[in-house]
Amino acid sequence: MVFFTYITKYNTIVSNSKINTGLNPISELVYGKDGIVSRGMIYFDHAKVKELIENGVMADMSKMRHILHITNAGSLDQTMLHHCETSSINENYKIRAASFDLIFFLIPKPWDKGKGFDYSKTFLNVGYYSPSPIDPKRLISEDGSNWFQRMNGIKWDEDGIYSNDTLSLEYDKWACGEGSIVIGRQHFDVGNEHIELDITDTFNKFLSNELDNYGIGIAFSPLLEMRESEVENYVGFLTNKTNTFFEPYVETRYNDVISDDRGNFVLNKNNKLYLYCTIGDELCDLDKNPKVTITNSEDEVIRDINGSLLQDVESKKFSRGIYYIETKLGSKDFEPDTMVFDTWDDIVYQGTTLDAVELDVTLKKTSNFFNIGNSLEVNNVKFSPSISGIKEQENIFRGDLRKLIIQAKPTYTTNTTQLLDNMYIRLYVRDGESEIDVISWDKVNKSFGENFYMIDTNILIPQRYYVDVKITYGMEMTIHHDVLSFNIVNDIGNKYV
């Protein structure tokens, strides 16, 4: 499962300046000329991810990974590698930085993004700039956070959030695994790379209330901030005010999928059996995890391959309303095509004990999974996937939760479909001839009756989206391109500031 947390506040502060740029679509980080530096500030609300944890949708924090994504605002071809441009910060010249490190650090206190747009008055905006504070065309603002203050009338403890000396000290501590302020570093070779930083440890500390979330600061390494040059060195990133698809966000990837083996329970192999608790039309948590007993056709409790009695085995929670057990039965103790029965008991919902649920599973021969011998047998079956749950080119209002059912039909057959263990889905958009991943390859769930994938359209910016399906089977991997396309459309009631 993948969830996006979009950046809600983004500001860039400039050394020894009261200018605020909280509404600027580009964040420019600079160093070099006249000792002027700038730093970025971002904030995202982790409350929705915390809610997903509390609701059991993402039940295990240890299976989460959080990646910060911010898109570089420029591209460098051969003609632009050493091209000088007019600086928007100090009215001098700037050149794209290369071979540098950016560091990421915790912001210590709350701050306001402000309403400023431009860094300074230049020939680019002089026609719109007015020194009058009551002029509606005024683009320069000192309200909100800047180098000296975090809110109007409330200063930072140190100018620039932290002084260069403080960041240098904390950077050294972080390099030794001891720091508490610096949380990461990313190296840029050419200078046109995007920010893709793993902030899993920090994000999880926000979720567990171990750290207060006031946002993350971005700066050149302390050594570079002190370096002087004849021109300003800069790198630009798109902020949450960009009028493009490329809004900055944190990607939360929950690395677990349903893999129900009830339809293909193979002897001598670890298998999972699931219980789905639906109350009305929704999956709902029970008061506690059910217990499971597995018996044979003579109502005798059986043992697993290690000889342990499979009686009153406590199940594990996968996510909201879904529980499972994992077990292995040996071919020395059971014949293929034998049926066994798993009884789920101690089912309590809102204080009421419900009747036990008896399910069944047919054991499959070991050769269905294991092929050990002097030859390599490859099943050359090909599959044609189809997707239901969203119609082709359907317009979907942002906010829907959709279940995609992916059916894999062996090629040249008509009515048969097959459940697959290794099926993956990719969601992307197109920019000209380029394809831009929104959700990179993510594994599809396999329940007893279907392969499926859940898409929360809250994370999707209004745009046309395309779906690819990848199937790994019989030592082959096949990608099926553009199996589905659909549109996320604007909710006209939304307002953005």
WOWO-V637053 format. One record per residue. RES is the residue in one letter. PSI is psi in radians with two decimals (none if undefined). D_FIRST is the distance of its C-alpha to the first C-alpha in Angstrom with 1 decimal. Layout:
<<RES/PSI/D_FIRST> <RES/PSI/D_FIRST>>
This chain:
<<M/2.48/0.0> <V/2.39/3.8> <F/2.50/6.8> <F/2.35/10.4> <T/1.94/13.5> <Y/2.58/16.6> <I/2.22/19.8> <T/-0.36/22.3> <K/2.38/25.4> <Y/2.18/26.8> <N/2.70/30.4> <T/2.21/32.6> <I/2.52/35.7> <V/2.39/38.8> <S/2.39/41.2> <N/0.54/44.3> <S/2.49/43.3> <K/0.07/42.7> <I/2.42/40.8> <N/2.47/37.4> <T/0.63/35.0> <G/-0.27/32.1> <L/0.13/32.1> <N/2.34/32.4> <P/-0.18/29.8> <I/2.32/30.5> <S/2.03/30.5> <E/2.09/33.2> <L/2.25/33.6> <V/2.77/37.1> <Y/2.84/39.6> <G/-1.08/43.1> <K/2.15/45.6> <D/0.37/47.8> <G/0.20/45.4> <I/2.29/43.0> <V/2.79/39.4> <S/2.74/36.4> <R/2.56/33.1> <G/2.69/29.8> <M/2.24/28.1> <I/2.68/24.6> <Y/2.43/23.1> <F/2.57/19.7> <D/2.07/19.1> <H/0.12/16.5> <A/-0.65/17.3> <K/-0.71/14.3> <V/-0.69/11.9> <K/-0.66/14.7> <E/-0.69/14.8> <L/-0.61/11.2> <I/-0.84/12.5> <E/-0.54/15.8> <N/-0.06/14.5> <G/0.10/12.8> <V/-0.70/9.3> <M/1.54/8.4> <A/-0.40/11.7> <D/1.88/12.4> <M/-0.46/12.8> <S/-0.26/14.0> <K/0.15/10.6> <M/2.59/9.6> <R/2.30/10.8> <H/2.16/12.1> <I/2.20/13.9> <L/2.18/16.6> <H/2.10/17.3> <I/2.26/20.8> <T/2.31/22.5> <N/2.43/26.1> <A/-0.12/28.6> <G/2.80/30.9> <S/2.61/31.3> <L/1.93/34.1> <D/-3.11/36.2> <Q/-0.55/39.6> <T/-0.26/41.5> <M/-0.04/39.5> <L/-0.72/39.3> <H/0.39/42.4> <H/2.26/42.8> <C/2.44/43.9> <E/2.85/42.9> <T/2.32/44.3> <S/2.41/42.6> <S/-0.01/41.3> <I/-0.84/41.6> <N/0.37/45.1> <E/0.54/46.8> <N/-2.51/47.3> <Y/2.61/45.5> <K/2.69/42.1> <I/2.58/40.6> <R/2.25/37.1> <A/2.67/36.4> <A/2.76/35.4> <S/1.15/35.0> <F/2.87/33.7> <D/2.44/31.3> <L/2.45/29.4> <I/2.70/28.8> <F/2.30/26.4> <F/2.75/27.8> <L/2.35/27.2> <I/2.27/29.1> <P/-0.33/31.3> <K/2.86/32.0> <P/2.69/30.9> <W/2.75/31.9> <D/2.46/32.4> <K/-0.51/31.3> <G/-3.09/34.6> <K/0.30/35.7> <G/2.75/37.3> <F/-1.01/36.7> <D/2.69/39.1> <Y/-0.67/40.0> <S/2.93/43.7> <K/2.13/46.4> <T/3.12/46.9> <F/-0.31/48.5> <L/-0.51/45.2> <N/0.13/45.1> <V/-0.50/48.6> <G/-0.33/49.2> <Y/-0.26/46.6> <Y/2.44/47.2> <S/2.39/49.6> <P/-0.20/50.7> <S/2.21/51.1> <P/-0.21/48.4> <I/0.05/49.0> <D/2.12/48.5> <P/-0.26/45.4> <K/0.01/45.0> <R/2.21/44.7> <L/-0.17/41.8> <I/2.33/42.5> <S/2.55/41.4> <E/0.11/41.7> <D/2.65/39.8> <G/-2.67/36.8> <S/2.49/35.7> <N/-2.88/37.7> <W/-0.52/39.1> <F/-0.47/41.3> <Q/2.69/39.5> <R/-0.43/36.1> <M/2.89/37.4> <N/2.11/40.7> <G/0.02/43.3> <I/1.98/41.0> <K/2.75/41.1> <W/2.73/38.7> <D/-0.60/40.1> <E/2.46/40.6> <D/2.43/40.9> <G/0.34/37.9> <I/-1.00/35.6> <Y/2.59/36.9> <S/2.84/39.9> <N/-0.65/39.8> <D/-0.75/41.5> <T/-0.80/38.8> <L/-0.67/36.0> <S/-0.77/37.9> <L/-0.79/38.4> <E/-0.55/34.8> <Y/-0.72/33.7> <D/-0.72/36.1> <K/-0.75/34.8> <W/-0.70/31.1> <A/-0.45/32.4> <C/0.10/33.8> <G/0.41/30.7> <E/-0.18/32.6> <G/2.84/31.7> <S/-0.13/30.0> <I/-0.92/30.0> <V/2.27/28.9> <I/-0.14/25.2> <G/2.99/24.8> <R/2.50/26.5> <Q/2.34/25.8> <H/2.47/28.6> <F/2.14/29.5> <D/-1.20/31.7> <V/-0.64/32.9> <G/-0.10/31.6> <N/0.20/29.4> <E/2.66/26.1> <H/2.75/23.1> <I/2.13/21.9> <E/1.59/18.8> <L/2.26/19.1> <D/1.97/17.1> <I/0.54/17.7> <T/-0.84/15.6> <D/-0.78/18.8> <T/-0.80/20.0> <F/-0.73/17.0> <N/-0.55/16.7> <K/-0.55/20.4> <F/-0.77/20.1> <L/-0.64/17.7> <S/0.09/20.3> <N/0.30/23.2> <E/-0.50/24.7> <L/2.52/25.0> <D/2.38/25.8> <N/1.74/23.7> <Y/0.10/26.3> <G/-3.11/24.5> <I/2.37/24.9> <G/2.66/27.9> <I/2.29/28.2> <A/2.76/31.6> <F/2.74/33.4> <S/2.57/34.4> <P/-0.62/37.5> <L/-0.72/39.8> <L/-0.64/39.0> <E/-0.49/39.4> <M/-0.14/43.0> <R/2.37/43.8> <E/2.62/46.1> <S/3.01/46.6> <E/-0.46/48.6> <V/2.87/45.7> <E/2.25/42.5> <N/2.32/39.4> <Y/2.75/36.2> <V/2.41/32.6> <G/2.54/30.8> <F/2.59/27.3> <L/2.31/25.9> <T/-3.09/25.5> <N/-0.13/23.8> <K/0.15/27.0> <T/2.45/26.7> <N/0.76/27.5> <T/-3.14/25.1> <F/-0.34/21.6> <F/1.04/21.0> <E/2.48/20.3> <P/2.58/19.3> <Y/2.91/16.0> <V/2.17/13.9> <E/2.11/10.4> <T/2.05/8.3> <R/2.08/5.9> <Y/1.91/5.1> <N/1.17/7.0> <D/2.46/7.5> <V/2.75/7.6> <I/2.25/10.5> <S/1.39/13.6> <D/2.12/16.5> <D/0.25/19.8> <R/-0.58/22.0> <G/-0.16/23.0> <N/1.13/23.7> <F/1.80/24.8> <V/2.34/26.8> <L/2.56/29.5> <N/0.23/29.5> <K/2.53/25.7> <N/2.22/23.1> <N/2.59/21.6> <K/2.39/19.1> <L/2.34/20.1> <Y/2.67/18.1> <L/2.24/19.4> <Y/2.08/17.9> <C/1.73/19.6> <T/2.13/20.1> <I/2.00/22.6> <G/-2.10/23.8> <D/0.16/20.9> <E/2.55/18.2> <L/2.30/16.4> <C/2.49/18.3> <D/2.52/18.7> <L/2.92/22.0> <D/-0.47/24.4> <K/2.92/23.9> <N/2.29/22.4> <P/2.86/24.5> <K/2.60/26.8> <V/2.37/27.1> <T/2.31/30.3> <I/2.23/30.6> <T/2.88/34.0> <N/-3.03/35.9> <S/-0.30/37.9> <E/0.23/40.8> <D/0.50/38.7> <E/2.38/38.9> <V/2.31/36.2> <I/2.98/35.1> <R/2.67/34.2> <D/-3.05/31.5> <I/-0.37/32.5> <N/0.04/33.4> <G/0.07/35.7> <S/2.40/33.7> <L/2.24/34.3> <L/1.20/31.2> <Q/2.27/32.4> <D/0.76/30.7> <V/2.19/27.7> <E/2.26/25.3> <S/2.94/21.8> <K/2.66/18.6> <K/2.22/16.0> <F/-0.93/12.4> <S/-2.97/11.2> <R/2.06/13.3> <G/0.13/16.0> <I/2.19/14.8> <Y/2.72/17.0> <Y/2.80/18.0> <I/2.72/20.7> <E/2.27/21.2> <T/2.88/24.7> <K/2.21/26.9> <L/2.44/30.1> <G/2.56/33.0> <S/-0.30/34.9> <K/-0.38/38.1> <D/-0.31/37.6> <F/2.55/36.2> <E/2.55/37.1> <P/2.68/34.6> <D/0.24/34.2> <T/2.48/34.9> <M/2.32/33.1> <V/2.88/31.9> <F/2.19/30.8> <D/2.06/28.1> <T/2.12/29.1> <W/2.06/26.8> <D/3.11/29.1> <D/0.79/29.3> <I/1.95/27.0> <V/2.19/27.6> <Y/2.05/26.3> <Q/0.81/27.7> <G/-0.14/30.7> <T/2.23/31.5> <T/2.15/31.5> <L/2.86/30.5> <D/2.61/31.9> <A/2.65/30.5> <V/2.15/28.4> <E/2.16/29.6> <L/2.99/27.5> <D/2.79/28.6> <V/2.45/27.5> <T/2.21/29.7> <L/2.41/30.0> <K/2.68/29.9> <K/2.67/32.1> <T/-0.58/31.2> <S/-0.21/32.0> <N/-0.38/29.0> <F/-0.75/26.9> <F/2.35/29.5> <N/1.61/31.9> <I/2.11/34.4> <G/-2.74/37.7> <N/0.22/39.8> <S/2.76/38.1> <L/1.83/34.7> <E/2.20/33.7> <V/2.23/31.0> <N/1.97/29.8> <N/0.49/30.0> <V/2.33/28.3> <K/2.64/26.6> <F/2.57/23.9> <S/1.91/23.6> <P/2.59/20.2> <S/2.66/20.2> <I/2.32/17.6> <S/2.89/18.3> <G/-0.51/16.9> <I/2.31/17.7> <K/2.67/21.2> <E/2.20/22.3> <Q/0.47/23.0> <E/2.48/22.2> <N/2.12/22.4> <I/2.24/19.7> <F/2.37/20.3> <R/2.25/17.7> <G/-0.31/16.2> <D/2.57/15.5> <L/2.02/12.5> <R/2.46/12.6> <K/2.00/11.9> <L/2.13/12.6> <I/2.07/14.7> <I/1.99/15.5> <Q/2.27/19.0> <A/1.96/20.5> <K/2.16/24.2> <P/2.35/26.6> <T/2.49/28.8> <Y/0.33/32.2> <T/2.94/31.4> <T/-0.96/31.3> <N/-0.23/29.7> <T/2.47/27.8> <T/2.80/24.1> <Q/2.38/22.4> <L/2.37/19.2> <L/2.47/17.8> <D/-0.59/16.1> <N/1.31/15.3> <M/2.40/13.9> <Y/2.70/11.6> <I/2.54/10.9> <R/2.35/11.8> <L/2.30/12.4> <Y/2.92/15.5> <V/2.92/18.7> <R/2.42/22.2> <D/1.62/24.8> <G/-2.17/28.0> <E/-0.07/27.7> <S/2.61/24.7> <E/2.22/21.1> <I/2.05/18.7> <D/2.33/15.1> <V/-0.90/12.7> <I/1.91/9.5> <S/3.01/11.1> <W/2.10/10.8> <D/2.43/7.5> <K/2.48/8.4> <V/2.49/9.0> <N/2.59/9.5> <K/1.85/13.2> <S/-3.00/15.0> <F/-0.58/18.8> <G/-0.12/19.4> <E/2.72/16.7> <N/2.27/13.9> <F/2.83/11.3> <Y/2.34/8.1> <M/2.31/7.3> <I/2.09/8.2> <D/1.90/9.4> <T/-0.09/12.5> <N/-0.48/13.5> <I/-0.03/11.8> <L/2.18/14.0> <I/2.46/17.6> <P/2.10/20.2> <Q/2.91/20.6> <R/2.33/20.6> <Y/2.64/17.4> <Y/2.59/17.5> <V/2.23/15.3> <D/2.66/16.1> <V/2.30/15.5> <K/2.30/16.3> <I/2.21/17.9> <T/2.09/19.4> <Y/2.38/22.2> <G/0.71/25.8> <M/0.24/25.5> <E/2.62/24.7> <M/2.17/21.7> <T/2.28/21.9> <I/2.22/20.1> <H/2.02/20.6> <H/2.44/20.9> <D/0.91/20.5> <V/-0.49/19.6> <L/2.56/18.8> <S/2.56/19.6> <F/2.92/19.3> <N/2.33/20.3> <I/2.18/19.0> <V/2.78/22.3> <N/2.47/23.7> <D/1.98/24.2> <I/-0.20/27.9> <G/-0.19/27.8> <N/2.46/25.8> <K/2.39/28.0> <Y/2.43/27.3> <V/none/29.6>>
